[in-house]
């Protein structure tokens, strides 16, 4: 009996060993079932900022832009934009649409604007700047030292400003300043200059010598002389820009600074009545110091720049065109 019981216990232990071995064999399988990989992040696309450009000549403009920014999706991701970078764009605003597609067929799109504007142009490119030594561009380095400085004259500064604003055009600003001349005595010279140069526009800044020589009695005489120049230019069909005088003084050669305001008041009324354009240099001066030279009648370099800016703004407001 004891022997049979012992055999049964041995058989049960053997069966248990077999079962445990089978379980261990399953858990140590060399080819376990792997979990599903994490799904791909959503595919996103971000376009560049809107693009703006200026067309200076021709009808279309080639424009390049950077690629959009892609995130997520299953690699590889292909991107296409239409119109493509480097394409020709016409004036106006166009939309560029970019689309990304990943290997799983997921898509994402974005778009941005491309705006092309035509560069502004002037209706005329030749200017006759007529006047006295203030047009000529003399600099008063001291009370008794007056030098020629054509590079710092207002016509020269105006020419530079025009080229900066209208780079697709070439400009000529003829400096016809003549030191010491009175406006009342300049009619013949002006007529000859108009005939010789046939400018697209006339710029007049004249009268200081009349006021300096005759004082208040010379105000109306100066305005009358300026009016004759204006009528001559307008009659020839030439756009005409007429400046008020800047404040004169302080300085020992500014003999009648009080003459400037009555002169300018008359110019304000005369110029538009004769079909010309007023350029208010006096207002542009704005009472600032450092614009008038030591003698009180010839501007500093900054003063000439101020005069040029006043003419530049009036010219742009009157003659600038934008092609359709």
ZIZI-V169905 format. One record per run of one state. SS is the DSSP state (H for helix, E for strand, - for the rest). FROM is the first residue (numbers start at 1). TO is the last residue. If there is no record, write none. Layout:
BEGIN
ss & from & to
SS & FROM & TO
SS & FROM & TO
END
This chain:
BEGIN
ss & from & to
- & 1 & 1
H & 2 & 27
- & 28 & 43
E & 44 & 46
- & 47 & 50
E & 51 & 55
- & 56 & 59
E & 60 & 62
- & 63 & 68
E & 69 & 71
- & 72 & 77
E & 78 & 82
- & 83 & 87
E & 88 & 90
- & 91 & 91
E & 92 & 101
- & 102 & 106
E & 107 & 118
- & 119 & 120
E & 121 & 122
- & 123 & 125
E & 126 & 131
- & 132 & 132
H & 133 & 136
- & 137 & 138
E & 139 & 142
- & 143 & 144
E & 145 & 147
- & 148 & 149
H & 150 & 152
- & 153 & 153
H & 154 & 165
- & 166 & 171
E & 172 & 177
- & 178 & 182
H & 183 & 185
- & 186 & 186
H & 187 & 197
- & 198 & 200
E & 201 & 205
- & 206 & 207
H & 208 & 235
- & 236 & 238
E & 239 & 243
- & 244 & 258
H & 259 & 273
- & 274 & 276
E & 277 & 279
- & 280 & 280
H & 281 & 285
- & 286 & 291
E & 292 & 292
- & 293 & 298
E & 299 & 299
- & 300 & 300
H & 301 & 319
E & 320 & 321
- & 322 & 324
END
